[in-house]
């Protein structure tokens, strides 16, 4: 099993309460007109930057965009001074986890806000339940402030689907419930996996996630799995850190590209799993202020157990280097890749983890343009929604991130936000910071 530790995510999503004053009801998209004036646009529909633009938003959509010298803000519009700033599409988290139905409503809202505060305006959930369908609907209606959600059903595991018939029944039940996609997990037999695939295709449901050991990467690719997350089973497929070579890597990369199966590498999380940082070092991360103390304690205990059973450091670091090598090969070959982090778990905090993942991708040899593409336009392509989001252009959803520096020059500038727009609602940096400080104060 190539990713057994990822089961830990479920342990930290239970009901830890925070004070009720943090709740902020939000109903309906803004009907006001807002204009970003004289801003530099990172459109993601093409490489580079469009300088000195005005972008006008009405009713949650970009209605006009053009040179600031020609396009003026409408009378009565709210204006945002964009001089020296950079406007880009909101980012996506393509492997996120949402709190369980047992979680306090305050915790759920806090997690949603952590995504938004970091410019993450779309989240593909990867471990769902019926409560998440209502959560998705409430966000869409504007009753909760949060990213747009794509919700799976409960994971399809070897325990939950021990037979092909059980797998078929679960897929049919999840389809009938209205889930967006299926989450493939470990432990499925090949026969059960094939039945799940056949049923999913018959019902028009995507299936994504892990690669069960009995299935293997090549069969998952041949089966049309929508995405393989965590580079699951790729290390084993190319022979592991001791036997991997360029030929084996090229073979699996070519097969991935040919199948047009997406990878969601979650590289930063694996750097925590396989790296050398101890719990004291990881606990010093600034963003841990925004999660419950129970999560921090649980993560410290999990890391201690992981390190106790870990391979020697040299072996772990070679494995990490191989993961980076595979990711770089996938990118060079043009295989579709999407940004995702598997947060929250093991010191990976929702929203903030996106910045760590981008840094890890830079270390693997990807460029800022490529990485931002994988968190914006590529995600829209995955969902077949390029006319809806993923770029800054007239007609697109107004899910936007305003930055004080050029993210194409330095990805660290993605964290230098001056505001976020989600579902047509503009959140200035002062409001975001005040809300984050209230969350941190509640957890002290």
C-alpha positions in Angstrom: 0.0 0.0 0.0 1.6 3.2 -1.1 -0.4 5.7 0.9 -1.6 4.2 4.2 -0.9 7.3 6.2 -3.5 9.3 4.4 -6.2 7.6 6.5 -5.1 9.9 9.3 -7.1 12.8 7.8 -10.4 11.6 9.2 -9.1 11.7 12.8 -8.8 15.5 12.8 -12.1 16.4 11.3 -14.3 15.7 14.3 -16.3 18.2 16.4 -14.0 20.7 18.1 -16.0 23.8 18.9 -15.0 27.5 18.7 -17.1 30.4 20.1 -20.3 31.2 18.3 -19.4 34.9 17.6 -17.2 33.7 14.8 -20.2 32.7 12.8 -20.9 35.2 10.0 -24.1 34.6 8.1 -23.7 35.5 4.4 -26.8 35.4 2.2 -26.8 36.0 -1.5 -24.1 37.2 -3.9 -23.4 40.9 -3.9 -25.6 42.8 -6.3 -23.3 45.8 -6.2 -20.9 46.8 -9.0 -17.2 46.6 -8.1 -14.3 47.8 -10.3 -10.7 46.9 -10.0 -9.1 50.0 -11.5 -5.7 50.2 -13.2 -4.7 46.7 -12.1 -2.2 44.3 -13.5 -4.1 41.1 -14.6 -2.6 37.6 -14.5 -5.3 36.2 -16.8 -4.1 32.5 -17.0 -5.8 32.3 -20.4 -2.3 33.1 -21.7 1.1 33.5 -20.2 2.3 36.7 -18.6 0.6 39.8 -17.4 -1.8 42.3 -18.9 -0.9 45.7 -17.4 -3.1 48.6 -16.5 -6.5 47.0 -16.8 -9.9 47.8 -15.3 -12.0 44.8 -14.4 -15.7 45.3 -13.6 -17.8 42.8 -11.6 -21.6 42.7 -11.4 -23.7 40.0 -9.7 -20.8 37.6 -9.1 -19.5 37.8 -12.7 -16.8 39.7 -14.5 -18.8 41.7 -17.0 -16.0 43.8 -18.6 -12.3 44.0 -18.8 -10.1 46.4 -20.8 -7.3 48.9 -20.7 -7.7 51.4 -17.8 -7.2 54.3 -20.2 -10.4 53.3 -22.0 -12.6 51.4 -19.6 -14.0 53.5 -16.7 -15.7 52.3 -13.6 -19.4 52.8 -13.8 -21.0 55.6 -11.8 -21.7 54.4 -8.2 -19.4 51.4 -8.5 -17.3 50.4 -5.5 -13.7 50.9 -6.7 -10.6 49.0 -5.7 -7.3 50.8 -6.5 -5.3 48.3 -8.4 -2.2 50.4 -9.0 0.9 48.2 -8.5 -1.3 45.2 -7.7 -2.0 41.9 -9.5 -5.3 40.3 -10.0 -5.5 36.5 -10.7 -8.1 33.8 -10.7 -9.0 32.2 -7.3 -7.0 29.0 -6.6 -8.4 25.5 -6.3 -7.7 22.8 -3.7 -8.2 19.5 -5.6 -7.8 17.2 -2.6 -9.4 18.8 0.4 -11.3 17.4 3.4 -14.3 18.9 5.0 -15.3 18.5 8.7 -17.5 15.5 9.5 -21.2 15.8 10.4 -20.2 15.6 14.0 -18.2 18.8 13.9 -19.5 21.9 15.5 -21.0 24.3 12.9 -18.4 26.9 14.1 -15.5 24.6 13.2 -17.0 23.9 9.7 -17.3 27.6 9.0 -13.8 28.2 10.2 -12.4 25.6 7.9 -14.3 27.1 4.9 -12.9 30.5 5.8 -9.3 29.3 6.0 -9.6 28.2 2.4 -11.1 31.5 1.3 -8.6 33.6 3.3 -5.9 32.1 1.2 -7.5 32.7 -2.1 -8.8 29.1 -2.5 -12.2 29.6 -4.1 -12.8 26.0 -5.3 -12.4 22.8 -3.3 -12.8 19.3 -4.6 -13.6 17.3 -1.5 -12.1 13.8 -1.3 -13.9 12.2 1.7 -17.6 13.1 1.8 -20.9 12.3 3.4 -24.6 13.4 3.0 -24.1 16.4 5.3 -21.6 17.8 2.8 -24.2 18.0 0.0 -26.2 20.4 2.2 -23.0 22.3 3.0 -22.3 22.7 -0.7 -25.9 24.0 -1.3 -25.6 26.5 1.5 -22.4 27.9 0.1 -23.9 28.1 -3.4 -26.9 29.9 -2.0 -24.6 32.4 -0.2 -25.7 31.3 3.3 -22.2 30.4 4.2 -19.0 32.1 3.1 -16.8 29.5 1.5 -15.3 28.1 -1.6 -17.4 26.3 -4.3 -17.5 22.7 -3.3 -17.4 19.5 -5.3 -18.5 16.7 -3.0 -17.8 12.9 -3.1 -19.6 10.2 -1.2 -17.9 8.2 1.6 -14.7 6.5 0.4 -15.0 3.2 -1.5 -12.7 0.9 0.6 -11.9 -2.7 0.8 -13.8 -2.9 4.1 -16.8 -1.0 2.8 -16.9 -2.8 -0.5 -15.6 -6.3 0.1 -17.3 -7.8 -2.9 -18.2 -6.6 -6.5 -21.9 -6.6 -5.6 -21.2 -4.4 -2.6 -19.2 -2.0 -4.8 -22.0 -1.8 -7.3 -24.5 -1.1 -4.7 -22.5 1.7 -3.1 -21.9 3.4 -6.4 -25.6 3.3 -7.2 -26.5 4.7 -3.8 -24.0 7.5 -4.1 -25.2 8.4 -7.5 -28.8 8.5 -6.3 -27.8 10.7 -3.4 -26.4 13.3 -5.8 -22.7 13.2 -5.0 -20.4 14.8 -7.6 -17.8 11.9 -7.8 -16.6 8.7 -6.2 -13.5 8.5 -4.0 -11.4 5.3 -4.6 -9.5 4.2 -1.6 -7.2 1.4 -0.6 -8.0 -2.3 -0.2 -10.3 -2.9 -3.1 -9.9 -6.1 -5.1 -9.4 -5.8 -8.8 -12.7 -7.5 -9.5 -14.5 -5.1 -7.1 -12.7 -2.1 -8.6 -13.7 -3.1 -12.1 -17.3 -3.4 -11.0 -17.2 0.0 -9.5 -15.7 1.4 -12.7 -18.3 -0.2 -14.9 -21.1 1.0 -12.7 -19.7 4.5 -12.5 -19.4 4.7 -16.3 -22.9 3.4 -16.7 -24.2 6.2 -14.4 -21.9 8.9 -15.7 -19.9 9.4 -12.4 -16.2 10.2 -12.2 -14.0 8.2 -9.9 -10.7 9.4 -8.5 -8.3 9.1 -5.6 -6.0 6.2 -4.6 -4.8 3.2 -6.6 -5.5 0.0 -4.7 -2.5 -2.3 -4.7 -4.5 -5.1 -6.4 -5.3 -2.7 -9.2 -2.0 -1.0 -10.0 -1.3 2.2 -11.8 -1.5 0.8 -15.4 -4.9 -0.8 -14.8 -6.2 2.4 -13.2 -5.1 4.4 -16.2 -6.7 1.9 -18.6 -9.9 2.1 -16.6 -10.1 5.9 -17.0 -9.7 6.9 -13.4 -10.2 10.7 -13.4 -7.2 11.5 -11.2 -4.6 9.6 -9.3 -3.8 11.5 -6.1 -0.6 11.5 -4.0 1.2 9.9 -7.0 -0.2 6.8 -5.4 1.6 3.6 -6.4 3.8 5.5 -8.9 6.9 5.0 -6.8 6.3 1.2 -6.7 5.5 1.1 -10.4 8.8 2.5 -11.4 10.7 0.1 -9.2 11.0 2.1 -6.0 14.0 4.2 -4.9 16.4 1.4 -5.4 15.4 0.3 -8.9 13.8 3.3 -10.6 15.2 4.3 -13.9 14.5 6.7 -16.7 12.9 4.0 -18.9 10.4 2.9 -16.3 9.5 6.5 -15.4 9.1 7.4 -19.1 6.8 4.4 -19.6 4.3 5.3 -16.8 4.4 9.0 -17.7 3.6 8.1 -21.4 0.7 5.9 -20.2 -0.6 8.7 -17.9 -0.5 11.3 -20.7 -2.2 8.9 -23.2 -5.0 8.1 -20.7 -5.4 11.8 -19.9 -5.6 10.9 -16.2 -4.8 13.8 -13.9 -2.3 13.6 -11.1 -2.7 15.5 -7.8 0.7 15.1 -6.2 0.2 16.4 -2.6 4.0 16.7 -2.6 4.3 18.9 0.5 2.4 16.4 2.7 4.8 13.6 1.6 7.7 15.9 2.6 6.2 15.9 6.1 5.7 12.1 6.1 9.1 11.3 4.8 11.1 14.2 5.9 13.2 14.9 9.0 11.3 17.7 10.8 10.2 16.8 14.3 6.9 17.9 15.9 8.6 20.9 17.6 9.7 22.3 14.3 6.4 21.6 12.5 4.4 23.0 15.4 6.2 26.4 15.0 4.4 26.9 11.7 2.5 30.2 11.9 -0.7 28.8 10.4 -1.2 26.4 13.3 -2.7 29.3 15.2 -5.8 28.8 13.2 -6.6 25.2 14.0 -8.0 23.6 17.2 -5.5 22.5 19.9 -6.9 19.0 19.7 -5.7 18.8 16.1 -2.2 19.9 17.0 -2.0 17.3 19.7 -3.3 14.6 17.4 -0.8 15.6 14.8 2.1 15.4 17.2 1.1 11.9 18.3 0.7 10.8 14.7 4.1 12.1 13.7 5.7 10.4 16.7 4.2 7.1 15.5 5.2 7.7 11.9 8.8 8.5 12.9 8.9 5.4 15.2 8.1 3.1 12.3 9.9 5.1 9.5 12.5 3.9 7.1 16.1 5.2 7.6 16.4 8.9 6.8 18.6 8.2 3.7 15.9 5.9 2.3 13.1 8.4 2.9 15.0 11.3 1.3 15.8 9.2 -1.8 12.1 8.4 -2.0 11.2 12.0 -1.8 13.6 12.8 -4.6 12.0 10.1 -6.7 8.6 11.7 -6.2 9.9 15.0 -7.4 11.5 13.3 -10.4 8.3 11.7 -11.4 6.3 14.9 -11.0 8.8 16.8 -13.1 8.6 14.1 -15.8 4.8 14.3 -15.8 5.0 18.1 -16.2 7.6 18.0 -19.0 5.6 15.4 -20.9 2.4 17.6 -20.7 0.4 15.3 -18.5 -2.5 17.1 -16.7 -1.7 18.0 -13.1 -3.8 19.8 -10.6 -2.9 21.5 -7.3 -4.0 19.7 -4.1 -2.7 19.2 -0.6 -4.9 16.7 1.3 -5.5 19.2 4.0 -6.3 19.3 6.9 -4.0 16.7 8.3 -0.6 16.3 9.8 0.4 20.0 10.0 -1.3 20.7 6.7 -3.7 23.6 7.4 -6.5 24.3 4.9 -5.7 27.1 2.5 -2.2 27.8 3.9 -1.2 24.3 2.7 -1.6 25.5 -0.9 1.4 27.9 -0.5 3.5 25.1 0.9 2.5 22.8 -2.0 3.5 25.5 -4.5 6.9 25.8 -2.9 7.4 22.1 -3.1 6.5 22.1 -6.8 9.1 24.8 -7.4 11.6 22.6 -5.7 10.6 19.8 -8.1 11.5 22.0 -11.0 8.1 23.5 -12.1 7.8 27.1 -13.1 5.4 29.6 -11.4 3.4 29.9 -14.6 2.9 26.1 -14.7 2.0 25.8 -11.0 -0.5 28.7 -11.1 -2.0 27.1 -14.2 -2.4 23.8 -12.3 -4.3 25.7 -9.6 -6.6 27.7 -11.9 -7.2 27.0 -15.6 -6.3 23.3 -15.4 -8.8 22.8 -12.7 -11.5 24.3 -14.8 -10.5 22.0 -17.6 -10.8 19.0 -15.2 -14.4 20.0 -14.5 -15.2 20.9 -18.1 -16.0 24.4 -16.8 -13.5 26.6 -18.7 -16.3 29.1 -19.5 -17.1 29.4 -15.7 -13.8 29.9 -13.9 -10.1 29.5 -13.9 -9.2 32.7 -15.9 -9.8 36.4 -15.6 -12.0 37.3 -18.5 -15.5 38.8 -19.2 -18.2 36.2 -18.4 -16.1 34.3 -15.8 -17.2 33.8 -12.2 -15.8 36.6 -10.0 -13.6 34.3 -7.9 -10.5 36.4 -7.7 -7.3 37.0 -5.7 -5.7 40.5 -5.5 -2.0 40.5 -4.7 0.6 43.1 -3.9 3.3 41.4 -6.0 3.6 39.6 -9.3 3.0 35.8 -8.6 4.8 34.9 -11.9 8.0 36.6 -10.7 7.8 34.9 -7.3 5.2 32.4 -6.1 5.7 33.8 -2.5 3.7 36.8 -3.7 0.5 34.6 -3.8 0.5 34.9 0.0 0.8 38.7 -0.2 -2.9 39.2 -0.7 -4.7 42.5 -0.5 -8.1 41.0 -0.9 -10.1 38.0 -2.1 -13.4 37.9 -4.0 -15.5 34.7 -3.7 -19.0 34.2 -5.1 -19.0 37.9 -6.0 -18.3 39.0 -2.4 -15.3 41.2 -1.9 -13.2 40.6 1.2 -10.5 43.3 1.8 -7.3 42.2 3.5 -8.3 44.1 6.7 -11.4 42.0 7.0 -9.6 38.8 6.3 -6.9 39.5 8.9 -9.5 40.5 11.5 -11.4 37.2 11.1 -8.2 35.2 11.2 -7.2 36.9 14.4 -10.5 36.1 16.0 -10.1 32.4 15.0 -6.6 32.4 16.5 -7.7 34.0 19.7 -10.4 31.4 20.1 -7.8 28.6 20.0 -5.3 30.2 22.4 
